[in-house]
Amino acid sequence: MKKLTTLILALAMAAALIFGFAGGARAATLELDEIYTAYGLGQTVFVRGDTDMSLLMLYVIAPSGGGFPMTVSRSQLREGVEINIGSEWELGEYMLRIGYGTEIAYEYHFEVVEEPVRHVSAQTGTNSNVVTRVSITPSALELEMGSSAKVNVVAGSSVKWETDDTDLISISGTTEATITGKKTGTATAWAYSGNNYATLIVKIVPVKKQEENVTGENSPQENVAEDNRPADAFTDLKNVEWARESINALAAAGVVNGVGDGSFAPENSVTRAEFVKMIVSAFDFVPSGEKVSFSDVAGDEWYADAVLIAAENGIVNGYDGRFSPLDNISCQDAALILKRVADIKGVSLIRPPVVETEAADYAREAVALLKGNKVIDSEIGFSAGEKATRAQSAYMIYKIYANYRQG
């Protein structure tokens, strides 16, 4: 697709739409102002509202299928996010998807036309928001194995449920559906209405044992998440708020693990082997049949399969017959690998205008591309030649991963 201009903060509109997220038993809400049905070149799409989630994801998808994700904080959403429609944009129907993590909760459709469009207030019923009326409330559940919960679906027509995880959950009903956890794991289900859908994420956990305190009464639930969001996967994420969503989402997907004692160690460095293992896991890479070997990667090492799969798929090359799996990966090498992943998996990245970067020649294009697409933000402290931290790695991987999962 042609280049999309940068998203910046701005003012916005009126008329609210409400839908819910949930973590465990407590639901969280998102309230957004209206989006109009059509915009002309040079006009602006304003997105403003409120939520009690700390972070949301916005996905802008062009008629040709290209696009990019953007992380938006609660304070940014309250002030308003501005999407400027440049003269180089494609004409046609765009989608603006909004969700939490990889889960899409709501979807707006708007058309970009050549001439500016006069926007009329929502009360007139003219040129007001048109949304795909499929939403699930709550859109995420945590169930104990063997237990059930109800979800409600808002849709413009009849609803049909689908899931690939029938071994983990069962679903009965349509617009009011009962979800039952069958065995532990994380399941995904989709509520379809015509060609549109909403996604439900269900985490099934073991049955919790009831503990009694000295009074003989049940102990109160502890570790309730702040601001109604699900509890963090790890106990040491408070100093990396910017990476919190990325780490939690990748942990839920089984892409990242802790280092023990409930910790993630976000400031620790990442080895080349660790980074490649996360990549292979996140993006579903499998052996290609090519015979690749490195003199310093033994077949019985925990990382051997991931490194060789990555090499077979052209994600990594090594140097002089060696891969150096236990060396710490640099930020620019991580960016180069992610650029290759995006190319291989068909994740559309918009080529930005010239972006200044201190990266080495071999990684300069990759770093510029990722910076231009907000995969690398200034807040993560990216320095091309320095070692990448676990938090930085999770943040960058998740930016591409979220786009890939929605593609």
N, C-alpha and C positions, 0 to 999 in steps of 0.2 A: 504494500500500500504506500501511498505517498506520505510524506512526513506529517506526523501530528505535532502540533505545537505544545509547548510546555504547559503543564497544569499549574496554576497559581491560585493564591487565596483571593477571595473577593466577597461582594455582597450577593444577596439572592432574592428569593421569591416568596410565594405564599401558598396556602392550601396543603394540608398535611395528609400523608399516607402512612399507616402504621402497620408494622409486622414484627414478629418476634424471633429471637434467638433463644437458645437455652444452654445451660451447662449444668448437668445434674438435674435437680428438681427445680431450680430457680431460673425463670425466664428473664431474658433481657430484651429491651425494645429498641427499635430504630424508627425514627419519625423523620420523613423527608418532605421538603417542599416540592412543588410540581415541576415537571419537566415538560416542555412544549413538544408538539408533534413534529415541528419543522423549524429549521434554522437556515439562514442564508450564509454564504461565504462572508467572512468578516464578522459574523455575530458571535455570541458567547453563550455557552450552556453553563448555567449556574447550578451547583449542587449544594444545598444547605439544609441543615436539619439538626437533630439531636439524637443521642444514643447514650445508653449507659454501658456500652462496650468501650474499651480503651482504644481499640484499633479496628478499622474496617479496611476492606480491599475494594478498589474501584477498577473495573476492567472496561476499556474503551475498545470496541471491536468494529472495524471498518467493513464496508460491503465486500471487499476482497478477502476478508478473513484476518488481516493483520491487526495488530493492536498491542497494548501493553497494560500491565497492572500498575496500580499506584496504592501505596499504603496511606491511609488518612486517619489522623488521630481525632479524638472526640473534640478537642479544641478547634482543630482545623475545620471540621464539619460544621461546628457552630458558627464560625466566622464565614464560612462559605468557600467552596472550591470552584475555581473558574476554569472552564475548558474553552480556549479560544479557537474558533474555527478559521483556520488560515485559508488563503486563496488557493493553496496547493492541495487542499483536501479533496478526496474523491467525492463525487456526487452520488447519492443513493442512501440506503437505509443503514443506520448505525445502531449498535446495541451498547447500552451502558449497564453493565452488570455490577451489582453491589452485594457484598457478602462478608463473611468472617472466615479467615483462613482460606481453604480451597472450596468452601461451601457457598454457592450462589443462593442468596435469599430473595432477591428481586431483580427484575430486568426491565429496563426502559427501552423502547424503540423510538428513534427520531430520525427524520429524513434531513439530509443536507441538500439544499437546492442552490441554484446560482444567485438568485436575487434575495436581498434581505426580506425577512418575513415579519409582518406586524403581529405582535403577540397580544392576545386579548385576555382579560382576566378570567379566572376559572369560573366565576359566577355566570358568565355568558354561555358557557358550554362550548365555546368556539376555540379551536386551536389549543385546548388544554392538554393535560398529560394523557398519553396513551401508554398503558403498561401491560405487560403480559401478566394476566391475572392468574398466576400460579404462585402460591406461597404456602409454606408449611409452618405451622405454629404448634409447638416449638420446632425449630429446624435442626436441633441437636439434642440427643438424649443420652443419659447414662443409666443403664439398667443392670440390676443384679440378675445373674443367670436364673432363668425360670420365671422372672417377673415380667409384667406388662405395663404399658403406658399408652395413653391415647394422644394422637396428634390430629389437628384440623387442617384441612386443605381449602384454600380459597382459589377458585378457578372459574374461567369463563364458560367452560363446558364440562362434559363428563370427565372423570378422573380414572386413570389406570395406573397401578403401581407396578414397578419393576425393581428387581434386585438381583445381583449376581452372588449374593451371600446368603442363600437359603439355608446353608448349614449353620449360620449364626443367628438369623432372625426369621420370624414368620410375620406376615402382614395380613390382616383381615379388615375388610371395610374399604371405603373409597374416600369420600370427603371427610368422614370421621373414621379414622383408621386406628386399629389396635396393633401395637408393635410388641412382640414378645421376644425376649432374649433366650436363645437356645444354648449357646455355649460362648465362652469368653472370646473376645476379639473385638475388632472395629469393623462395622458393616456400613455399607452405603446403599441407600434406596432412592428411587426417583418417582415422583408423582407427575405423570404426564397428563396434559390436557391439550389435545391436538398435537401440534409440533412443539409446544412449549412445555417446560418442566421446572420443577423445583427439587432441591436435593435435601435428603435427610441423612445425617450422620448419627449412627448409634454405636455407642461404646458399651460392651457387655462385660461386666466385672464379676468376680466370684462373689458368692453370697457372704455378706459381712456377718461376723459373729457378734452377738449382742454382749457388751461388757457391762458389768454393774459396778457402781461406785460404792463408797462406804455406807451410804444411806439405803442401798438396795435398789435405787432407781437407775434407769438407763442413763449412761453418760451423755452429756450434750455433744452434738456434732462439732468437731473442731476443724480448723483450717478452712473456714468458709472463705471463698475468694472475695477479694476487694472489688467494689463497684459491680457486684453481681456477675462477674465473669468467672469462668471455670478456674479452679485452682491451677497454679503453674505445675508443669511436669517435674520441675526441679526447685530446690529451695534457695538457689543463689542467683536469681535473675533480676533482683531489684536494681542493681547497678548497670544493667544493660537493657533498660526499658525499650530502647529502639529495636532490640532483637527479640524481645519477649514473644511476640506473636509468631515469628519465624521458628524459634526453637520449640515452642509448644506444639505448633502444627506439625513440624517434622518429627517430633517425638511421638505424637499420636499416630503418625503414619509408619512408625518403626524405622525411620531413616537415621535418626540420631539417638544415642544412648547417653546415660550419665557415666560418671567416673566412680560411682560408689557413694554410699551414705546420702543418697538423694540429691547429690550435687551434679552440676553440669560443667563447672569450671570454665565459664565463658571466656576468660582472659587467657587461658592456656593456648599454646600453639598447636597447630594441626600438622601431622605428618602427611607426606604425599600419599602414603597408603591409606590413611584414614580418610582423606578427602576423596580419593577415587572410590573407596568403598561406599561412601555416602552417595556419590553420583550414580554409581551402578544400581544401588538400591532404589533411589528416588525416581530414576527415569527408566526403570524396567529393561535395562540392557541385558542381552543374552549372548552366548558365544556365537560368533559369526561363521566359524569354520576355518578362519584363517589361522595358520600356525605361527604364533608369536611367542618369543621367550626372552627373558632377561637373565643375565648371568648372576644377578643378585636377588632374584626372586625364586625361592625354593618352593616346590609344589606343596609342601606340608605346612607352610606358613598360613596364618589366619587370613591374610590379605591376598594370597596368591591368585585365587579365582577371580576376585574383583579386578586386580591389576591386569591380568591377562585378558579378561573380557573387555576392559576399557581399551587396551591396546589393539585388540582384534577389531574393535569398532572405530578406530581412528581417533579416539579421544586423547590418548597420550602416546608419546613416541619414545621417551627415554633418550639417553645420550650415550653413544659409544657402547651400545649393548647393555647398558645398565639403566635401572629405573630409580635407584636410590630411594627405596620405599620409606626408610626411616628418617630421611631428611625432612625438616619442616618446610612446608610449601609456602611460597611467597604469595602476596596478594595478586601480583600480576600473572603468575602462573595459574592461580585459581581462576582469574578472569578469563585467561586464554582457554582453559578447559571448559568453562561454562559457555563461552562463545561457540566452541565446537559442538557442545551438547545441543545448544539452541539450533544450530544449523542442521544437525543430524535429525533432531526430533521435530523439525518444522515449526519451531517457536519463532514467531515473527518479531523481529527487533527493527525498529525504525532507525535508519541511518541518519544520525544527527548532523547538523552543520559542524564545522571544525570544533573539536573539544580539546582544550589544552590538557595535556597529561605528561607526567614525568616518567612514564613507563619506558622500558627498553624497547628498541625497534621491533623485536619479534612479537611483543605483546601490546604495542601502542594502539593498533586498530581495535583489538578486543576490549581494552580498557576504555577507550573513547566510546565504543558502542554501548558498553554496559553503563557507563556514566550517563550517556545521552538518553538511556531508557530507564533511568532511576533504579537500575539494579545495584548500582553503587551510589550511595548518597554521602554527602559530606559528614553527616552525623555518625557514620560508622568508623571514622578515623582511618580510611583507606590510604595506605602509602605503598605505592607499587612495589618497591623493592624490599619492603619489610615483611616479616613473617605474618601470615594470616592467623587470626585468633579463631577459636571455636565459634564465638558469637558472630564474627564477621563472615565466616564460612557458611553458617546456617542462614544468615540474612541473605547473602547472595544466592545461595542454592534455592532458597524458598521463593525468591522473586521469579526465577525461571520456572521452578517447579509449579507454582500456582498458575502461571500462564499455560504450561504444558498440560496440566490436569483439566483446564477449562477448554483446551483446544479441540 
